[in-house]
Amino acid sequence: MFLTAGNVSDYVGARALMGSLPKADWLLADRGYDADWFRNGLKDMEIEPCIPSRKSRKVAIPHDRSRYKLRHKIENMFGKLKDWRRIATRYDRCPELFLSAIALAATVLFWL
């Protein structure tokens, strides 16, 4: 996990985590991660990107629509994490405590 400020672009988190991605066949991401450097980095790691193109792209890059539909599971996980009031309102000012609360909530949700 990597915590960024609320007003930081998705690119910052993607760039920071790029080197620590595990071995995978493909990666699901939303339009916020549509960048040529990110796609090329994934291909260098032999990971197929499943990212829809931004609307501002002149030439759209195709993606697997049936695979992209699985992304709702990721969104559901974030929704379940936000059911925890401490996480949704971010009571913790210290980033380490906030990440610990997220890890604890994710662990509990995994076992339920």
C-alpha positions as CSV (number, residue, x, y, z in Angstrom):
1,M,0.0,0.0,0.0
2,F,1.1,3.5,-0.7
3,L,-0.5,6.6,0.8
4,T,-0.6,9.9,-1.1
5,A,-2.3,13.2,-0.3
6,G,-5.9,13.6,-1.4
7,N,-5.0,16.1,-4.1
8,V,-2.3,14.1,-5.8
9,S,-2.7,12.5,-9.2
10,D,-2.9,8.7,-9.6
11,Y,0.3,8.9,-11.6
12,V,2.3,9.7,-8.5
13,G,1.2,6.5,-6.7
14,A,1.6,4.4,-9.9
15,R,5.1,5.6,-10.4
16,A,6.1,4.9,-6.8
17,L,4.6,1.4,-6.9
18,M,5.8,0.4,-10.4
19,G,8.9,-1.4,-9.2
20,S,7.1,-3.4,-6.5
21,L,4.4,-4.9,-8.6
22,P,4.1,-8.6,-8.2
23,K,4.3,-11.0,-11.2
24,A,0.9,-11.0,-12.9
25,D,-0.6,-11.7,-16.3
26,W,-2.7,-8.5,-16.5
27,L,-3.5,-5.3,-14.5
28,L,-6.9,-3.7,-14.2
29,A,-7.0,0.1,-13.8
30,D,-9.3,2.9,-14.6
31,R,-8.8,5.8,-17.0
32,G,-6.8,7.7,-14.4
33,Y,-3.9,5.4,-15.1
34,D,-3.9,5.8,-18.9
35,A,-0.4,7.0,-19.7
36,D,2.0,5.7,-22.3
37,W,4.9,5.5,-19.8
38,F,2.7,3.3,-17.5
39,R,1.5,1.0,-20.3
40,N,5.1,0.6,-21.5
41,G,6.4,-0.1,-18.0
42,L,3.8,-2.8,-17.6
43,K,4.6,-4.3,-20.9
44,D,8.3,-4.3,-20.0
45,M,7.3,-6.3,-16.9
46,E,5.3,-8.7,-19.1
47,I,2.0,-7.5,-17.6
48,E,-0.9,-6.9,-20.0
49,P,-2.6,-3.6,-19.1
50,C,-6.4,-3.6,-19.1
51,I,-6.9,0.2,-19.0
52,P,-9.6,2.1,-21.0
53,S,-8.3,5.1,-23.0
54,R,-8.9,8.6,-21.8
55,K,-11.5,10.4,-23.7
56,S,-8.9,13.0,-24.7
57,R,-6.7,10.5,-26.6
58,K,-6.8,11.0,-30.3
59,V,-6.5,7.3,-31.1
60,A,-8.1,5.0,-28.5
61,I,-6.2,2.0,-27.3
62,P,-8.4,-1.1,-27.2
63,H,-8.9,-3.0,-24.0
64,D,-10.7,-6.3,-23.0
65,R,-14.2,-5.1,-22.0
66,S,-15.2,-8.5,-20.5
67,R,-12.1,-8.5,-18.3
68,Y,-12.6,-4.8,-17.4
69,K,-16.0,-5.7,-16.0
70,L,-14.2,-7.5,-13.1
71,R,-13.1,-4.1,-11.8
72,H,-16.3,-3.8,-9.9
73,K,-14.8,-6.2,-7.3
74,I,-12.0,-3.7,-6.6
75,E,-14.6,-0.9,-6.2
76,N,-16.6,-3.1,-3.9
77,M,-13.5,-3.6,-1.7
78,F,-13.0,0.1,-1.4
79,G,-16.7,0.5,-0.5
80,K,-16.4,-2.0,2.2
81,L,-13.3,-0.3,3.6
82,K,-15.2,3.0,3.7
83,D,-17.9,1.3,5.9
84,W,-15.4,1.6,8.7
85,R,-16.0,5.1,10.0
86,R,-12.4,5.6,11.1
87,I,-11.2,5.0,7.6
88,A,-13.9,7.0,5.8
89,T,-13.4,10.1,7.9
90,R,-9.6,9.6,8.3
91,Y,-9.5,10.3,12.0
92,D,-5.8,9.5,12.2
93,R,-3.5,12.3,11.3
94,C,-0.4,10.2,11.3
95,P,0.0,8.3,8.0
96,E,1.4,5.2,9.7
97,L,-1.7,4.9,12.0
98,F,-4.0,5.4,9.0
99,L,-2.3,2.7,7.0
100,S,-2.4,0.4,10.0
101,A,-6.1,1.0,10.3
102,I,-6.6,0.2,6.6
103,A,-4.5,-3.0,7.0
104,L,-6.5,-4.1,10.0
105,A,-9.8,-3.4,8.3
106,A,-8.7,-5.2,5.1
107,T,-7.6,-8.2,7.2
108,V,-10.9,-8.4,9.0
109,L,-12.8,-8.1,5.7
110,F,-10.7,-10.8,4.1
111,W,-11.6,-13.3,6.8
112,L,-15.3,-12.4,6.9
